[in-house]
Each structure stands twice: as C-alpha cells, then as structure tokens.
Amino acid sequence: MNNDNGATIGQLRNKVEKLVNLHEKLMQEYQQLKTQQEQLKSQIHSQQQQISELEEKNRVIRLGQMVSGSDQNTREIKLKINEYIREIDRCLALINR
C-alpha cells in the first residue's frame, strides 16, 4: 500500500504542477488581452475624435459652399445660421444653470 500511496501522491503532484502551469499561461494570456483591449479603446477614442473633426470640417465646407452659392441658397443660409444661433442659445442656457 505504501507504493500505491507514493504513486498517488506523485500523480497528484504532477496534476497540480500542470494546473499551476496552465494557470500561469492563462494569466499571461489574460494580461495580453487586457493590454490589447486598452490599445483598442485608445484607438476607438482617437477615431471618434477624428470623426468629430471631419464632421465639423464637412459642416464648414457645406456652409462655405452655401455662402458662395446663388441667391437660392440665401434662404438655406439664413435657416442654417438661425439653427446655429438656437444651438448657441441652448448651450448658453445650459451653462447658466
């Protein structure tokens, strides 16, 4: 029986070592995935800023095209200016709260 106990303890020891090694590998993979997640979050934030900047440039270009356009666009320009004024007024109201 002593040999059986020794063999069982040896098997358990091997299994524990394998589990510890597997745990270490999984922890390394977890850290790599966590780092990758942070990089992707940063990339998303950067791309969202780029999108906002491009949308603003697009608005300015459209407004510039309206201003340089014909008299038909005058009404559209006035409506757009009024829209911007209302938006500014809403922002000021929020600031004054």
N, C-alpha and C positions, 0 to 999 in steps of 0.2 A: 504494500500500500504506500510505502514511502516513495517509491518510484513514480507511482501514479500521481501523488500529490506534487512531486517535483515537476513532473511533466505538465500538470495542470497549471501550476504557478508559472512555468516557463511560457506556456501558451497565452496565459492571461497577460503576462509581461509583454509579449510580442504584440498582442492586440492593443494594449494600452499605448505602446510606442507608435503603432500605426495610427491610432486615433490622435495622438499628440501631433504627429507629423501632418496628418490630414488637417487638423485644426490650424496649424501654423500656415499651411498652404492656403487655406480658406481665408485666414486673416490677411495674408498678403494680397490675395485677390480682392478682398473687400476694400483694402486701402487703395489699391489701384483703381477700382471702380469709383470710390469716393472722390479721388483726385480727378478722374475723368469727368465725373458729374460736375464738379466745381468749374472745370475748364469749359464745359458745355454751357453752364449757367452764365459764365462770363461772356462767352461767345454770343449767346442769345441776347444778353443785355446790350452788347455792342451793336448787334444787328438791329435791335429795336431802336437804338439811338440813331443809327444810320437811316432807318426807315422814316423816323420823325423828321430828320433833317431834309431828306429827299422830298417828303410830303410838303414841307414848308417851302422849299425851293420851287416845287411844282406850283404851289399856290401863287407865289410871287411871279413866276413866269406867266401864269394864266392872267393874273391881274395886269401885268405889263402888256400882254397881248390885247387885253380889253382896252387899255388906255390908248394904245397906238392904233386901235381899230377904227372902224367907221362910226357914224352917228347912231347906227343901230345898236351899237354896243354901249352907248351912253347910259341907257336905261339900266342895262345889266350892271354897269359900273356903279351907278348910284345905289342899286339894290345891294351889291356886294359891300360897298362902303357902309351902308346902313346896317348890314349884318355884322360887320366888324365893330361898329360903334356899339351895337347892342351887346355883343360879346364882351367888349371892354367894360361897359357899364355893369354887366353881371359880375365880372371879375372884381371891379371896384366895390361892388356891394358885398361880395364875399370877404374882401379884405377889411372892410369897415365893420364887420360883425364883431 
